[in-house]
Amino acid sequence: MTDPLSGIPSGLRYFFGREARVRRAIEETALAVFEGWSYEEITTPTIDYYSLFEQGMGNEASNSLRFMDADGKLLAVRPDVTSSVARAAVTLLKRRERPLRLWYVAPVFRQHAKSQAEFRRELTQIGCELFGVGGDPAEIEMLLIACEIFDRLGLRNDFIITLNDVEIFNGVAENLELDSAQRAAMRELIDSRNATDLERLLSQFAAVDESRRFAELTQLSGKGEVFDAARQVITNERSRAALDRLELVWETMVSLNLMDRFEVDLGDVSTLDYYTGLNFKIYLKGAGVRIGSGGRYDHLTAKLGAAEPAIGFVIDLDALTDVMIARDGKGNGQAEATTCRVTSNDSLATLQEAIAARARGERVLISTPETKR
Amino acid sequence: MTQLTIAIAKGRLQSDALDLLKSIGINVSDAGESSRRLSIEDQTGEYRFLFVKPGDVAVYVEHGVADCGIVGRDVLLETNADVLQPLDLPIGRCRMVVAALADAPPNGHGMLKVATKYPGIATRHFGSRGQPVEIIQLSGSVELAPVLGLADCIVDLVETGRTLRENGLAVVEDIFSSTARLIVNRASYQLKAKSMIKLIDKVGSTVREGARADA
């Protein structure tokens, strides 16, 4: 049996030394960007009702750590922050002027590793949420903030944000009259770009040429040319409207000369439970898994009792730290401050000297005389 | 130029996979292929190859250490790897089957003992029809288990069926047919999009031409 004092549960870890410093520096960069866009910090409870997360995350909430409250209600250690922020927005902050802009940095927890590569069970999310603004202005604000964080971290040429709108898929699924199991199967095959099995699946309820065309959905990823290609495949009204909305966002990024940071990726349908419109993922060179994600989730505020537009994104601080450490090579992530070494056998004099040095704003290092160790 | 790292399953798939790549002009020198080095570059330096155990291909790709890989569908279904699989390849064709002793009396009820190298696939297969099973996980020579009475049946990959026949086993049921897949890391698919799409298109069109020639 593992000794509980020397072992540590899987997927959990410590941060110290250089990693802790780099991590803190990233946090400070991000918060300066959020503050710069007039976002306000919010801290949410670490533990909350499981049903809240179920509303916010759908099936994914079942991967949370749960236990019973004294009154028999089911509690969870927060598996995400967004659900709780959204609840605050529609309750505590209901009377606040809109738009409401909030940011946070907080650890979230999982029961099981998400996959081989995403093995962490505690990870820290840095994120922001914007309530009360619909349509592309809010979406573009989110994307610009995300870009600025990576730019300021010196990663300008190393990240890509992929854009999609979940309504494109929803329209196709509705049009094919899929039941929920078929819909889930189709979603999974598009998400893994598995054109072969998708075509096989669709041929059960669509004509051969139509299934073949939809199988192309899995390959619709790239720059602006994707929109025309998609219109060749997708004809239903619901999907078309979503395509038009997404193209509007894309066009703005082109006008702002930011299109090299973005890709349109209609195959990204992994977060349908969560989002209701635009959804995006952030990929960074050096990280094998996505480093951030976000999107519009208007349905959640409605479920919580006060419908209003909502959008947000999170960045995985731990994964980002790994990349920054790997890139930084041998640097220690912090300029060495001048240190005033204080040492003496007279302990009172030592302390007085140290206090004086601190008052001058110097960094102090008290060396304990060898004999006392 | 962006170099792509391709993980290839050692063993039965390796030479077929390299032949397929050769047909689209990606050549590994014979010296490189016959050496014991586990990581070699092609002649242009555009691609780097890793030769790893089949089950590990998905691991390398999932972590992004390899950008893409060639591995059997059986491995993907067993490990539930979170990777993209844009192409079905016409190599490594085989079937995942349930097999039992040819003269075994049918076990219509109660607990079924299943010996297998694929506990995930076996559990899902029998679980989906409500059949309670006891999974006995082995790492090879699975055919022995029913012969010696360790299990009622096996779940295993069959290419020609010869090993089954020689041990007195017969296929009871097909679970799925498997071919090799080109798998791609999610981040590499976006971050190295140009090189990746070039590779997928080239392999894809060769595969489609081959399929037309067969038809």
Interface residues (C-beta under 8 A of the other chain):
Chain A: K114 S115 Q116 A117 E118 I160 T162 S192 R193 N194 A195 T196 D197 T218 Q219 S221 G222 E263 D265 Y283 L284 K285 A287 G288 V289 R290
Chain B: A58 V59 E62 H63 G64 V65 T79 N80 A81 D82 V83 L84 Q85 P86 L87 D88 V184 N185 R186 A187 S188 Y189 Q190 L191 A193 I197
